[in-house]
Amino acid sequence: MKKTLINIRTLLTTGLALSAVTAISIATPLAAFTPPTFAAPQANAQCTTTPSKLSASYILESSDGAQSRNSELVLYRNGKTVAHHYPQTQITESWYLSPNQQVKPTRSFDSAKRAIEYQPGEKVHGKTETDWDYRNNLISQALLSQLDLVKETGTGCELTRHYSKTIGHTKISVQWAAEQSLLLEYSWQQDNKKEMWTLTQVNHDAKEVDRFFEQRSQYQTTDFADIGDDHSDPFLTKMVTLGFIEKGASGFYDDKGNALAGGHHH
């Protein structure tokens, strides 16, 4: 099977990021995708809920002029814990914000019901996690502050801010639901390469969010620092071989789950 790669990191120092995601080629061209229309009653209903407990589903589309690729991401928020679930690879990356503002990462392999736990400050794919907004909001506040506010639409809980700017050779556009602290749409284009993240569904069912995190709390967990000492665990051996829990891995994977070198880094 031909290896495919969706590169959803920009050349910027800060911005959106996605790791451990499998790209799937699609026949439908990028331009054919129509973002969903959110009716006013639905938007109003979201106003009565808290933005710190929800799940939000996104379609991620990438095109390099010759090929279009598609993948999914589901954002889960539960107070001081946030998770990014990738249905196609059955991998969940989560982060806990400690009282002293340190970020503790965990990588869960859902099909195996196993998890790798990292300590705050420990490097994951060569990068130390320090930006909570970057994970909780899917966009770094540092990047958002660089963009120009083009217009505002809606009022109150439906207030949406539209940002845009060309930085270097990259044109970036963002639609941000201010009161919900929720990314509605993100896109960037550089020459013939372009990418779009589009919100497709928001779910404020607290029980569903609790169930999602509770299921993963039951996984067998291994501390990353202990992995090198255990050569008898077939699962850990396989994951190290694939590069999923290797310090130097790029965070990008082909359609078979094999780690790929390179990729744009922040």
C-alpha positions as CSV (number, residue, x, y, z in Angstrom):
1,M,0.0,0.0,0.0
2,K,1.3,3.4,-0.9
3,K,2.4,5.5,2.0
4,T,0.4,8.7,2.6
5,L,1.2,11.6,4.9
6,I,-1.0,14.5,6.0
7,N,1.3,17.3,7.1
8,I,-0.7,19.6,9.3
9,R,2.1,21.5,10.9
10,T,2.8,24.9,9.4
11,L,6.2,26.4,9.0
12,L,5.5,28.8,11.8
13,T,7.1,28.6,15.2
14,T,3.7,28.2,16.9
15,G,0.3,27.2,15.5
16,L,-1.8,24.1,15.1
17,A,-0.4,20.7,15.5
18,L,-1.4,17.1,15.1
19,S,0.5,13.9,15.8
20,A,-0.1,10.2,15.4
21,V,-2.7,10.6,12.7
22,T,-3.1,8.4,9.6
23,A,-4.0,10.2,6.4
24,I,-6.4,8.6,4.0
25,S,-6.5,9.6,0.4
26,I,-10.0,10.6,-0.8
27,A,-11.4,10.9,-4.3
28,T,-13.5,14.0,-3.5
29,P,-11.4,17.1,-4.2
30,L,-10.9,19.6,-1.4
31,A,-13.0,22.2,-3.0
32,A,-16.0,19.9,-3.0
33,F,-16.2,19.8,0.8
34,T,-19.0,21.9,2.2
35,P,-18.7,23.0,5.8
36,P,-21.8,22.3,7.9
37,T,-24.3,25.0,8.6
38,F,-25.0,25.6,12.3
39,A,-28.5,26.8,12.9
40,A,-29.2,29.5,15.4
41,P,-31.1,27.3,17.9
42,Q,-28.1,25.0,18.1
43,A,-25.7,27.9,18.6
44,N,-28.0,29.3,21.3
45,A,-28.1,25.9,23.0
46,Q,-24.3,25.9,23.3
47,C,-24.4,29.2,25.2
48,T,-26.0,27.6,28.3
49,T,-23.1,25.1,28.6
50,T,-19.5,25.4,29.8
51,P,-16.7,25.4,27.2
52,S,-14.5,23.4,29.5
53,K,-16.5,20.2,29.1
54,L,-17.3,19.1,25.6
55,S,-16.3,17.1,22.6
56,A,-15.8,18.7,19.2
57,S,-15.3,16.8,15.9
58,Y,-13.2,18.1,13.1
59,I,-12.6,17.2,9.4
60,L,-8.9,17.8,8.4
61,E,-8.3,18.2,4.7
62,S,-5.0,18.6,3.0
63,S,-4.1,19.2,-0.7
64,D,-0.7,19.6,-2.4
65,G,-2.2,20.3,-5.9
66,A,-2.0,16.6,-7.0
67,Q,-3.6,14.8,-4.1
68,S,-6.3,15.5,-1.5
69,R,-6.3,13.8,1.9
70,N,-8.7,13.6,4.7
71,S,-8.6,12.6,8.4
72,E,-10.6,13.2,11.6
73,L,-9.9,14.6,15.0
74,V,-12.1,14.7,18.0
75,L,-11.3,17.2,20.8
76,Y,-12.4,16.3,24.3
77,R,-12.3,18.8,27.1
78,N,-12.7,17.9,30.7
79,G,-11.6,20.8,32.9
80,K,-7.9,20.5,33.4
81,T,-7.6,17.5,31.1
82,V,-7.8,17.7,27.3
83,A,-7.6,14.9,24.7
84,H,-7.2,14.6,21.0
85,H,-8.7,11.4,19.6
86,Y,-7.7,10.1,16.2
87,P,-10.4,7.6,15.1
88,Q,-8.4,6.3,12.1
89,T,-5.3,5.3,14.1
90,Q,-7.2,4.6,17.4
91,I,-4.7,6.8,19.2
92,T,-5.6,9.3,21.9
93,E,-3.2,12.0,23.1
94,S,-4.1,13.7,26.3
95,W,-2.7,16.4,28.5
96,Y,-3.3,17.3,32.2
97,L,-2.6,20.8,33.5
98,S,-1.3,20.6,37.0
99,P,-1.9,23.2,39.7
100,N,1.7,24.5,39.1
101,Q,0.8,25.0,35.4
102,Q,3.0,22.1,34.2
103,V,1.6,20.0,31.4
104,K,1.6,16.2,31.8
105,P,1.2,14.2,28.5
106,T,-0.2,10.7,28.0
107,R,-0.5,8.7,24.8
108,S,-3.1,6.0,24.7
109,F,-3.4,3.2,22.2
110,D,-7.1,2.5,22.3
111,S,-7.2,-0.8,20.4
112,A,-4.6,-2.3,22.8
113,K,-6.0,-0.6,25.9
114,R,-2.5,0.5,26.8
115,A,-1.0,3.9,27.6
116,I,2.4,5.6,27.9
117,E,2.6,8.2,30.6
118,Y,5.2,11.1,30.4
119,Q,6.3,13.3,33.2
120,P,5.9,17.1,32.9
121,G,8.9,18.5,31.1
122,E,9.7,15.1,29.5
123,K,10.1,15.3,25.7
124,V,7.5,13.7,23.5
125,H,8.7,13.5,19.9
126,G,11.6,15.7,20.8
127,K,9.4,18.5,22.1
128,T,8.6,19.5,25.7
129,E,5.0,20.4,26.2
130,T,4.4,23.8,27.8
131,D,1.6,25.4,25.9
132,W,-1.8,24.4,27.4
133,D,-3.8,26.7,25.0
134,Y,-2.2,25.0,22.1
135,R,-3.8,21.7,23.1
136,N,-7.0,22.9,24.8
137,N,-8.0,25.2,21.9
138,L,-6.2,23.5,18.9
139,I,-4.5,26.8,18.3
140,S,-1.8,28.6,20.1
141,Q,-2.7,32.0,21.6
142,A,0.8,33.2,20.3
143,L,-0.3,32.5,16.8
144,L,-3.8,33.9,17.2
145,S,-2.3,37.2,18.5
146,Q,-0.3,37.6,15.3
147,L,-3.3,37.5,13.1
148,D,-5.4,40.5,12.0
149,L,-9.0,40.7,13.1
150,V,-11.0,41.1,9.9
151,K,-14.5,41.1,11.2
152,E,-16.9,39.9,13.8
153,T,-20.2,38.2,13.2
154,G,-23.0,37.2,15.6
155,T,-23.5,38.6,19.1
156,G,-23.3,37.3,22.6
157,C,-22.7,33.5,22.8
158,E,-22.7,33.3,19.0
159,L,-19.9,35.9,18.5
160,T,-17.4,34.7,15.9
161,R,-14.2,36.4,15.2
162,H,-12.6,36.1,11.8
163,Y,-8.9,36.4,11.6
164,S,-6.5,36.4,8.6
165,K,-2.9,37.3,7.8
166,T,-0.1,36.3,5.4
167,I,3.0,35.5,7.3
168,G,6.0,34.9,5.1
169,H,4.6,33.0,2.2
170,T,1.8,31.4,4.2
171,K,-1.8,32.8,4.2
172,I,-3.6,31.9,7.4
173,S,-7.4,32.2,8.2
174,V,-9.2,31.4,11.4
175,Q,-12.8,31.5,12.6
176,W,-13.0,31.6,16.4
177,A,-16.1,31.2,18.6
178,A,-15.0,33.7,21.3
179,E,-17.5,32.9,24.0
180,Q,-17.1,29.1,23.5
181,S,-13.3,29.2,23.1
182,L,-13.7,27.0,20.2
183,L,-12.0,26.8,16.8
184,L,-14.7,26.8,14.0
185,E,-12.3,26.8,11.1
186,Y,-8.6,27.0,10.4
187,S,-6.9,27.1,7.0
188,W,-3.5,27.9,5.6
189,Q,-2.2,28.0,2.0
190,Q,1.3,28.2,0.7
191,D,1.7,28.1,-3.1
192,N,-0.2,25.0,-4.2
193,K,-0.3,23.5,-0.7
194,K,-3.3,24.1,1.4
195,E,-5.0,22.7,4.5
196,M,-8.3,23.2,6.3
197,W,-9.7,22.2,9.7
198,T,-13.5,22.4,9.9
199,L,-15.7,21.9,12.9
200,T,-18.5,19.4,12.1
201,Q,-20.1,18.7,15.4
202,V,-20.1,19.8,19.1
203,N,-21.4,17.6,21.9
204,H,-21.9,19.0,25.4
205,D,-23.0,15.6,26.9
206,A,-21.1,15.6,30.2
207,K,-21.7,11.8,30.7
208,E,-20.2,11.0,27.3
209,V,-17.1,13.1,28.1
210,D,-16.8,11.4,31.5
211,R,-17.2,8.0,29.9
212,F,-14.4,8.7,27.3
213,F,-11.9,9.6,30.0
214,E,-13.0,6.9,32.4
215,Q,-12.4,4.2,29.7
216,R,-8.9,5.4,29.2
217,S,-8.2,5.6,32.9
218,Q,-8.6,1.8,33.0
219,Y,-5.8,1.2,30.5
220,Q,-2.6,-0.5,31.6
221,T,-0.1,2.3,31.9
222,T,3.6,2.3,31.5
223,D,5.9,5.2,32.5
224,F,8.0,6.3,29.5
225,A,11.2,6.3,31.6
226,D,10.7,2.6,32.3
227,I,10.2,1.4,28.7
228,G,13.9,0.8,28.0
229,D,14.1,-1.5,31.0
230,D,11.4,-3.8,29.9
231,H,12.3,-6.0,26.9
232,S,9.8,-8.7,27.6
233,D,6.6,-6.8,26.8
234,P,5.6,-7.5,23.1
235,F,3.4,-4.4,22.9
236,L,6.2,-2.0,24.0
237,T,8.7,-3.7,21.7
238,K,6.3,-3.2,18.8
239,M,5.6,0.4,19.6
240,V,9.3,1.2,20.0
241,T,10.0,-0.5,16.6
242,L,7.2,1.5,14.9
243,G,8.5,4.7,16.5
244,F,5.3,5.6,18.3
245,I,7.1,6.0,21.6
246,E,10.5,6.9,20.3
247,K,12.0,10.3,21.4
248,G,13.3,11.1,17.9
249,A,10.1,10.2,16.0
250,S,8.6,13.0,13.9
251,G,5.0,12.5,15.1
252,F,3.8,11.7,11.6
253,Y,2.7,8.2,10.5
254,D,1.9,6.5,7.2
255,D,-1.3,4.5,6.4
256,K,0.2,1.4,8.1
257,G,1.1,3.2,11.3
258,N,4.8,3.3,10.6
259,A,6.7,6.4,11.9
260,L,8.0,8.7,9.3
261,A,11.0,10.9,9.6
262,G,10.9,14.6,8.9
263,G,7.9,16.8,8.8
264,H,7.6,20.4,9.8
265,H,8.5,21.1,13.4
266,H,7.5,24.0,15.6
